[in-house]
Amino acid sequence: MNYSDIKRQAALEAEQMHEEWLLEHFSGAPLSDAELAQEDTNEEADLDYIREALITGSTTPDELKDLLAAMLFYHKRRRTFDEWRSQELLEQSAIRLPAEASLHQPTRGGGSRKKTGTFMEKFDEYLGDQKARFPNRTDATVKEYRDAIEELRFVLGDTEIAKVEHEDARRYRDTIKQFPKHRNKGRFKSLTADELTALELPESETLKAKTVNDRLAKLSSYFKWLGQNGYTDINPFEGLSLKAETQSYQAYSIEDLSEIFSSSLYRYDEKWAQRWGKKSHWWLILLGLFTGARVGELAQLTVSDIRRTGEGIWFISINDEEESGKRVKTSAGVREVPIHPQLIELGFTEYVEELRNTGSKSSRLLPGIRKGIRKPGDQASKWYNEGYRDKGHLPERFQKERKVFHSFRHTFIQEAIRNDADIAKLQQMVGHEQAVLKETKTYSGRGFTVESLNQEIIKVEYTGLNLRHLKGGYEKLPKP
């Protein structure tokens, strides 16, 4: 394949990335000024990296298309922001739309010549195309697409693609927003769509706007593909997002953290800890707070993932080793995170050595937490959010304030930024994507050393939080 062909493929991929970004951007959850500024910082750093790789020739032919696609995507996104800020630019871009839109107009000689088929019949073909283009897409994401299309059939029936109109898409949206959160379970399992809406469930028991918008976005992506492949002239799911309250989880305050680490799990002389306390849960919370890792990443860790550099610095290897059945959210998720001195002080390395001595190197680091079937962290997240937090062990206000396990990640990132941690190094530590490079894993492969990252992680101090009483406390719990 010559360079011109590679550029054309990169341009097509950049267009798809831009469309997916637009769907996500208009999900109803506004970005703060700080988040927008951080996106700008990430983008500039990524573009600098891409330019250097292209100019110096340090990239491989296999990576070239991804680098070009990322660069083109960023330029498209910048141009979009510029149009939103300038009425003149927006008007100029609108003038060009008819020519582009003509690609989707009926062909001459009596109407459009559309292919036929129902939306269920073509769905596996769509998934196959997506798998070829995005090989790192996880099974969980594919299941979310399949769930969305199955739900569309549940509401509309398996309809001819060309007959699905905007009115049908709106009916789907307005119907599912009245569905219970788990319509395939319990008393809801045998009910039809009409019977479910007739229940008139309170808003607290129905799907959240963000969930509805996520499904609309997936269906919009599918129908866009159907349009590109000649099955329909319209994308009926475009522009149907519900206005949603911000879904950002709140970070924990020092007061919150003090309450967490004096709650039932950390009061060893009390009946609950003596009967139900698990060492795995004890360390899970601390690891979340001092690594900023995603709950699924922590739930997958094995004893062999805890390693030491030649200079003696302990670190966690977050990886996607197939033999262990691990997976990460993005290519940037594969990384090495220095172990915070506070964890070492509390006995983490001793805990790991105990596991090494009693099991194999492939033994799980948190054996008391079952890996989720759909997503690795489902069980850990459910234990904390629906079990420990919501069953009276933590302050009731945490529910109202949207403070969940993922909040530990927010807390870690905010504390690092507050203490002037280097942004690029922080992004590597927490596994934030740099350049939407997807399969290349260039970022994780050429990132900062563990020694360099260690200088940043020690800046995460949580001033005012006293954890001295926890030292070695995990040994007092009865279960692994």
N, C-alpha and C positions, 0 to 999 in steps of 0.2 A: 504494500500500500504506500503510495507516494504522499508527500507532505500536503498537497492540495486535498486529497481524499481524507486525510486525518483531520484537517481543519474543518472540512464540511461535517464530518461526524461529530467533532467537538462542538460546532455551532448548534447542531441538533440537540445534543445533550445539554448544552447551556440553556437552550430554550425550554427544555423540559424542567431543568432545575429552577429556572425563573418562574415557571408556572406553579411548581410545587411550593416555592417560597411565597408567592402571592397568596395561595390558598392558606398557608400557615399564618402569614402576616395578618390576614383579615379574619382571624379565628374569633375575634371579639375580645381578646385579652390584650389590652394596650401595653406597649413597652414604655418603661420609664425613661427619663432623660439619661440616667446612668447606664441603662441597658443599651440604648441607642449609641451612646458614646463608646461603650465597650465593643459593640459590633463594628464601629468604625476603626477602632484600634486593631481588632482582630483582622479585619479586611486588609488594612494597610500592611500589616506584618506578613500576611499571606501573599499579597501581591509582590512584596519585596522578595520573598523567598522564590516565588514562581519566576519572576524576571531574572533573578540570578541563575536559577537552574536552566532556564532557556538560553540565556546569553553565554553562559560558561560551558553549556553542553553537558552538565553534570547529571542530567536525567537520562533514563533509558527510553528506547523506542516504545516500550509497553506503557510507560508512564506519560508519554508526551500528550496523548489525547486528553487524559484527565487534567493535566496541567493547563492545557489550552482551554478546555471546557470551564475550569474553575475561573480562569482569567476573564473569559467572555461573560460568564455568569455575573461576576462582580461588576463588570462594566454595564451590563444590562440593569442590574439592580441600582447602580448609581444613577443611570439615566432615568430610571423610573422615579427615584426620589427627586431628581432635578425637575422632572415634569410636574410632580405634585407641588413643588415649591414655586413654579413659574407658570402662570397661565399661558404666556406666549409659547413656551416650549410644549405645553400640553396641547394647545391648539394646532401647533405644527405637526405633532405626532398624530393627532386625530385626522388631519387632512390626508395622511398616508394610509389610513385604515381601509378605505374602500378597495384599493388595489389588492391589499393583503387578504381582505375578507372575500374577494372574488374567488379565492381558492375553494371556498365552501358554498358558492352559489350554484344553483342548478345548471346543468350542462345545456348547451343549445339543442334545440330540436325537441322541445316538449318535456320539460321537467327533469329532475335529477334522476340519474340512474344509480340507485342505491342497491347495495347488496342486501340480502335478506337473512333473517335469523332472529332468535330471541336473545335477550341479554344473558340468560343462563347458558345458552349453547356456546356463546363466544368467550365466556369468562375464562375457561382454562387456557385458551389461546392467548388471551391478554396476560395471564399470569406467566405463561411461558416466555412471552416477549419481555416482560418485566424482569424475569429471572436472568435472561440473557444480558440485559442492559445493566442490571443491578445485582450481581451475584452475591453480594454481602447482605442482601435483604434477609432478615431473620424469619424463621418459621412463625414466630409470634406475629410479625407484621403481616405475613401472608394470610394468617388466620383472621386477622382483623379485616382484611379486604374481603375474604370469603364470608365472614359473618355479615358484613355490610350488604353484600349482594344477596345473600340468603334472606336477609331481613327485607330487602326490597321486594323479593318474590313473595314473602309472607304478606306484605301489604298490597302489592299491585297484581300478584300473579305473574307467571313467566310470560311477559308481553313481547310482541314483536318490537325490535329496537326502534324502528322508524316511527312507531306509534306512541312512544314515550315522549310526552310534551311537558312544557314547563308546569302546567297545571297538575300533572301527575306527580312531578317532583315535589311541588309544594304540598300536595296531599300526603306524600310520604313523610316529609319533614314534620308537618303539623300532626300527623298520626303518631310517629314514634316519640315525639316529645312528651306524649301522655303515657308512654309505656313504663312499667315498673323497671327498676334497675336490673332485675334478674327475671326476665319474663319466661325463661325456660326452666324455672325451678318451682317447686312447691305448688301452691294453689293456682299459679298462673300458667302452668305448663300446657294445659290442654285447651286454653282459651284462644279464640280467633282474635284478629286485630280489632274488629268491631267490638267484641266483648271486652277486650282490654281497655279500650278508650271509654266504654260505657261505665267502667268502674269509677271514673272521675277521681283518681287517686290524688292526694295532696302533693304539692310540688316537691316536698321533702322526700317523697318516695319514688319520684319519676326520674328519668334520665336528665342529667345536667346539660345545659346548653353546650358546654365544651364537648361532651360525648356526642351529641347530635351533630355538631359542626365537624367533628372528626370523621363521622360516617359520611356526611355530605361531601367532604373533601375527597374521600376515597372513591365515592361514586362519580364525582366530577372528573377525577383523573381517568376513570374507566371509560366514561362516555366521551371524553376528549379523544381517547385512543380509538374508540369506535368511529368517531367522526373522521379522524385521520385515515382510517382504513375503509371509508366509504359506506358505512352502515347507517349514518344519520347526518343531517345537515345542521343539527343544533346540539348544544350541551345543556340539557334541561336543568342540570344541577348547579350551574354556575350562578354565583351571586345570591345564594339562598341562606347564607349563614345567619344564625340567630345572634342577637347581641348578648354577649356573655359577660358576667362579672369576671374580673381578673382571677385567674386560677392559680396565681403564684402562691406557693406555700410560704408561710412566714418563717423567718429565722428565729431561733431561740435567744432570749436575753440571758444575761448572767444569772438573774434571779430564777428564770425557768430552769437553767441547767443545774443550779443548786438544788432545786426541788426534785429534779429527775434523779440526781445522784444521792438523794436521801430518801428515795421512795422504796417501796416494798422489796424490790430485788436487791437493794444495797443495805437493807437492815437485816443482817444475818441472824440475829437472835430472835426474830419474830417468826411466828408460825408459818406465814405464807412462804418466806424464803426457805425455811427448813424443809417444807414439803414440796414446793413447786419450783424453787430457784434453779436455773440452769447456768452453768458456766458459759455456754455459747451465747445466751442472751446478755449476760453480764458484759462480755467482750464485744458483742455486736454493737451495742450503743456507743461504747467508747471508741471503737474503730470508725464508726460513722462520724463521730465528732472530730476525731484527730487525723482522718485521712481525706474526708470529703468525698469518699467513694460512693457509688450508687449501691443500693441495697442488694441488687442482683449480683454485682461484682463481689461483694463481701460474702454472699451466700455460697458462691462457687469455689472460694479459696481452698486450697489444699495445704498440707503441712510443707510440702516441697516449694510452695510459692513464697515462703518466708526465707529470705536469703541474706547473704552478707557480701559486701564488696571486698576487694583486696585490701582496702584501707580500713576495713572493720566497720563500715556503716551498714546497719540493718535496713532492709527494704522489702517491700511487698511487690511481687511480680503479678500484675493483673494481665492475664493472657487469654487466648482463645484456643488453647491446646485441645485438639480434637479427641485425643485418647481419653481425656478427662471429661469430655462432653461439655466443655465450657463455650460460652459465647459472650461477646461484648456488643455494646450498642452501635459503635462506629469503629473505624480503623484506629482513630485516636484513642479509643478505649484501651488498646494494648499499650501498657506503660509500666514503669517502675516507680514506686512511690516510697520515699524514705519513711522509716517508722519514726514517729514523733517521740522525742525524749520522754514525754509524759507517759506514753504507753510502756516504754521500757522501765521507767521508774515504778509503774504499778505492777510489773511482773509479767509483761507480755512474752518476753523471750523465754522465761522460765516455763510459762504455760506451753509454748511451742515445743520446748525440749521434752516436756512431759508427754506430749502427744507423740513425738518422734519415738520415744522409748517404749510406748505402749502399742504402737500401730505401725503401719507402713508409711512410706513417704507420700503415697497417694491418698492417705487418709485426709478427710476433710478437716479444715481448721475449726469449723463450728459444727461439730457432729450432732449436736442437739437440735439443729434446725434443718428440717426437711427441705430439700430443693423443690421449688415449684415446678409443676408439670408444664404450664404454659410459658411462664417466665421464671427464671431461676430465683428471683427474690420475692415471689408472690407470698410464700409462707412466712418469711421473715417480716415482710411488710404487714401482712395480716395480723401476725402475732402482736406487733407493736401498736398498730393503728386501731385495730378492732378489739384486741384482747387487752393488752397491758394499759394502753392509754384510756380506752373507753370503758374499762371495767373498774374504775375507781382508784387505780394506783397512781394516776397523775392528775393534776388540776383539771377541773371540768372546763375551764376557759380555753384549754388547748384545742378543743373541738371547734368552738366558735371562732377562734383566731387562726384556724387552718394550720395548726402545728402538728406535723406528722413526722415519720422517720426521715423522709426526704428533706425535712427542715434542717437536719444535721449537716447536709451538704451545703445548703444555703448559708448556714451559720459559719461553716469552715471558710467558704469563699469570701464572705463579708469580713470576717475577722482578718483574713490574709490581706485583703485590699486595704482595710483600715490601718494595718501595720506596714503598709508600703511594700508588700511583696511584689516582685517583678511579675507583671501580668502574663508575659509569654511563658514563664516558668510555671506560674500558677495554672495556666490553661493546660499545660502538659501534665501536671500532677493530678488534676481532676478529670482529665480525659475529654476536654472540650475540643470539638472538631476545628481544625485549622485549614481552611481553603476548600472545604467540601471535596477533598481529594478522593474520598471513598476508598476504593480497593487498594490504592497504591501503598498505603501505610508509610508513606514517605515521612510524615511528621513524627511518628513514633520511632522510626528507624534512624533518624538523624537529629534526635532531640538532645536535650541537655543531659548531662551525666547525673547520676545519683548524688555524687558529692556536691554538684552545683545546686541541685534541688534541695538538698539538706539545709543549705544556708537560707532557703526561703521558708521551709516548713517550720523551722524553729521560731519564726516571727509570729506564728499563730500561738498566742499566749493565753487568751481568755482571762485577762486581768480581773482579779476579784473572785475567781472560782477556785475553791480549795478542795482538792481531791486527795489529800494526804491520808484521809481515813479509809480510802479504798485499797491501799497497797496490800496486795496478796489476798484480797477479800474473796476472790473467785474460788479459792481453795475451801472455803466454808460452805459452799453450795453443794447439794447432794447429787445433782444430775449433770451429765456432760454438756 
